[in-house]
Amino acid sequence: EGAKRRYTKACERYLQHGWKSISQELQLTLRNGVNVLLAHLPPKTKDGQKYDQRYTECRLEDNGSIVLHGHLHGRYKKFNNLIDVGIDAWNMKLVSEDMLLELLNNKESFVKSSLTEWYKNRVDERTNMKGS
């Protein structure tokens, strides 16, 4: 509940400073006709929990849509229907639509980022668990 409260307060501040709208999710169509969902947080998925267990109360349910998300800071580039578009996963570069289309055409269910191995070997100080 604390995360939702912080999110609501942040939204109020952005709107007070001139933002027209704030969305938890936004759907768009890529030039190849594929619909994707944009969201800061990846959706709740059973397998995805091994990558991040924070803020589950703020996450969307996984309905199988292709989701372009951030938040995970490069634990992977692609994981099933999830694509991390945060710059951490892409060597500090913005992800172009061409790069997204190439990744969507890649039949592998998991595509590593340059940080995937680092995350596997680090110990999370909060949980004292390796690879979280």
Phi, psi and chi 1 to 4 in degrees:
 res  aa     phi    psi   chi1   chi2   chi3   chi4
   1 GLU       -  -30.3  -72.8  -57.4  -50.6      -
   2 GLY   -62.3  -39.1      -      -      -      -
   3 ALA   -65.4  -41.1      -      -      -      -
   4 LYS   -64.8  -39.2  -80.7 -170.9  175.9 -174.3
   5 ARG   -65.4  -43.5 -161.6  167.8   38.7 -104.9
   6 ARG   -63.4  -40.5  -73.6 -168.7  -57.1  -85.9
   7 TYR   -61.7  -45.9  171.3   78.0      -      -
   8 THR   -61.1  -43.2  -59.4      -      -      -
   9 LYS   -64.7  -40.9  -78.6 -175.3   96.7  163.5
  10 ALA   -63.7  -42.7      -      -      -      -
  11 CYS   -59.9  -43.8  -72.4      -      -      -
  12 GLU   -59.0  -42.2  -70.7  168.9   -0.2      -
  13 ARG   -64.1  -45.6  -78.1 -165.4  -53.2  -90.7
  14 TYR   -60.0  -44.4  -74.1  121.9      -      -
  15 LEU   -65.0  -37.3  -67.6  168.8      -      -
  16 GLN   -65.3  -25.7  -71.9  169.0   -3.3      -
  17 HIS   -99.6   21.8  -73.8   89.1      -      -
  18 GLY   103.1   -4.4      -      -      -      -
  19 TRP   -64.0  141.7  -74.1   47.0      -      -
  20 LYS   -80.3  -38.3  -59.5  -75.8 -176.5 -138.1
  21 SER  -159.6  160.8   67.1      -      -      -
  22 ILE  -136.4  130.9  -60.7  169.4      -      -
  23 SER  -122.3  139.3  -58.9      -      -      -
  24 GLN   -72.0  -29.0  -88.2  -69.7   84.1      -
  25 GLU  -150.1  154.5   61.7 -173.6   80.6      -
  26 LEU  -148.9  131.9 -175.4   65.9      -      -
  27 GLN  -101.4  140.4 -171.7  165.3  -17.3      -
  28 LEU  -144.9  164.6   62.8   91.6      -      -
  29 THR  -112.7  126.7  -56.1      -      -      -
  30 LEU   -74.8  166.1  -60.7  177.7      -      -
  31 ARG   -66.1  -14.4   69.3  172.2  177.6 -101.8
  32 ASN   -88.8    4.0   67.1  -11.7      -      -
  33 GLY    91.6   -1.6      -      -      -      -
  34 VAL   -81.2  128.6  171.3      -      -      -
  35 ASN   -83.2  135.9  -69.1  -40.5      -      -
  36 VAL  -130.1  156.3  -64.1      -      -      -
  37 LEU  -109.1  130.7 -172.9   64.4      -      -
  38 LEU   -98.8  132.5  -55.5  176.2      -      -
  39 ALA  -155.7  144.6      -      -      -      -
  40 HIS   -64.2  -48.5  176.5   73.5      -      -
  41 LEU   -93.7  141.8  -63.9  167.7      -      -
  42 PRO   -67.5  154.8   21.6  -27.1      -      -
  43 PRO   -70.3  168.6   24.8  -31.5      -      -
  44 LYS   -70.1  121.3  -64.0  176.0 -163.8  173.4
  45 THR  -138.0  147.1   62.1      -      -      -
  46 LYS   -60.3  -49.2 -174.6  176.1   69.3  170.8
  47 ASP   -70.2  -33.7  -67.3  -24.6      -      -
  48 GLY   -68.4  -19.0      -      -      -      -
  49 GLN   -60.6  -24.9  -67.5  -62.0   77.4      -
  50 LYS   -70.9  -16.1   64.9 -176.1  168.6 -172.9
  51 TYR   -93.1  -28.0  -66.0  105.9      -      -
  52 ASP  -169.1  125.4 -168.8    7.8      -      -
  53 GLN  -108.7    8.0  -62.1  176.3    5.6      -
  54 ARG   -84.5  152.6  -60.3  170.0  -60.8  156.5
  55 TYR    58.8   32.5  -50.2  116.4      -      -
  56 THR   -61.7  -28.2   54.5      -      -      -
  57 GLU   -70.4  -15.6   71.8  -83.4   12.1      -
  58 CYS  -100.7   -4.5  -63.6      -      -      -
  59 ARG   -87.9  149.9  -66.1  177.1 -172.1 -132.8
  60 LEU   -74.4  157.1  -55.1  169.3      -      -
  61 GLU   -73.6  145.7  -65.5  -63.0  -33.6      -
  62 ASP   -80.9  115.8 -176.5   14.3      -      -
  63 ASN  -109.8   12.9   65.4    4.6      -      -
  64 GLY    90.3   -4.2      -      -      -      -
  65 SER   -66.2  155.9  -63.4      -      -      -
  66 ILE   -75.0  126.2  -64.8  169.5      -      -
  67 VAL  -119.6  124.6  178.9      -      -      -
  68 LEU   -95.6  120.3  -50.1 -179.6      -      -
  69 HIS  -138.5  172.4   67.9   83.0      -      -
  70 GLY  -121.5 -143.2      -      -      -      -
  71 HIS    77.9  -31.9 -175.1   69.5      -      -
  72 LEU   -90.2   -6.7  -64.8 -174.9      -      -
  73 HIS    55.3   41.3  -59.4  -78.6      -      -
  74 GLY    89.1   25.2      -      -      -      -
  75 ARG   -66.9  -25.2  -74.0  175.1  169.8   81.0
  76 TYR  -160.7  166.9   54.1   77.9      -      -
  77 LYS   -93.2  -45.4  -75.4 -174.7  177.1  179.4
  78 LYS  -136.4  135.7  176.7 -177.2  175.3 -174.5
  79 PHE  -139.8  101.1  178.3   59.3      -      -
  80 ASN    55.0 -114.9  -62.4  -34.6      -      -
  81 ASN   -94.3    9.9   60.1  -40.6      -      -
  82 LEU  -107.5  134.0  -50.6  177.8      -      -
  83 ILE  -126.6  120.9  -62.1  177.5      -      -
  84 ASP   -82.7  110.2 -175.4  -16.7      -      -
  85 VAL   -98.1    9.6  -66.5      -      -      -
  86 GLY   -66.6  147.0      -      -      -      -
  87 ILE   -63.9  -21.7   60.8  172.5      -      -
  88 ASP   -60.2  -37.9  -45.4   66.3      -      -
  89 ALA   -75.1  -15.6      -      -      -      -
  90 TRP  -121.3   36.0  -62.6   86.0      -      -
  91 ASN    53.2   43.1  -62.7  -39.4      -      -
  92 MET    64.7   29.7  -54.8  -50.1  -79.9      -
  93 LYS  -118.1  150.2  -67.8 -176.4  171.8   65.4
  94 LEU   -71.6  146.8  -64.1  175.8      -      -
  95 VAL   -89.8  123.4 -176.2      -      -      -
  96 SER   -84.4  163.9   69.3      -      -      -
  97 GLU   -63.1  -36.1 -171.8  170.9   -0.5      -
  98 ASP   -60.1  -42.0  -73.4  -24.4      -      -
  99 MET   -64.6  -40.3  -64.8  161.7   82.1      -
 100 LEU   -63.1  -45.5  -72.3  173.7      -      -
 101 LEU   -62.9  -39.8  -66.5  173.0      -      -
 102 GLU   -62.5  -43.0 -176.4  178.3  -39.7      -
 103 LEU   -67.8  -38.5 -163.8   56.5      -      -
 104 LEU   -65.5  -31.5  -72.1  170.8      -      -
 105 ASN   -79.3  -14.8  -71.8  -33.8      -      -
 106 ASN   -71.7  123.5 -176.7  -30.4      -      -
 107 LYS   -79.6   -8.6  -61.4  -59.5  178.2 -157.4
 108 GLU   -67.5  140.3  -66.0  179.9   53.0      -
 109 SER   -82.4  -18.3   62.2      -      -      -
 110 PHE  -134.4  124.5 -172.7   87.3      -      -
 111 VAL  -123.2  120.1  176.7      -      -      -
 112 LYS   -71.3  154.3  -68.2 -179.9  178.7 -177.7
 113 SER  -101.4  176.7   79.4      -      -      -
 114 SER   -68.5  -12.9   59.6      -      -      -
 115 LEU  -102.8   -4.1  -65.1  172.2      -      -
 116 THR   -55.5  -49.1  -59.8      -      -      -
 117 GLU   -65.9  -37.5  -66.9  -56.7  -42.5      -
 118 TRP   -60.2  -45.1 -179.4   82.3      -      -
 119 TYR   -63.2  -36.8  -85.6  110.1      -      -
 120 LYS   -63.6  -31.5  -79.0 -175.1 -177.8  176.6
 121 ASN   -99.0  -10.1  -66.1  -44.7      -      -
 122 ARG   -83.1  156.0   85.3 -175.7 -115.1  -78.9
 123 VAL  -105.9  123.1  174.2      -      -      -
 124 ASP   -73.3  120.9 -171.6  -41.4      -      -
 125 GLU   -66.7  -27.8  -65.4  168.5    0.2      -
 126 ARG   -74.3  -38.4  -67.4  165.4  -62.4  164.7
 127 THR  -106.6  -11.1   61.7      -      -      -
 128 ASN    57.6   29.5 -155.2   27.7      -      -
 129 MET  -112.2  141.6  -67.4  176.8   60.1      -
 130 LYS   -78.7  139.3 -170.7  174.5 -177.9  178.2
 131 GLY    79.8   13.7      -      -      -      -
 132 SER   -94.4      -   48.5      -      -      -
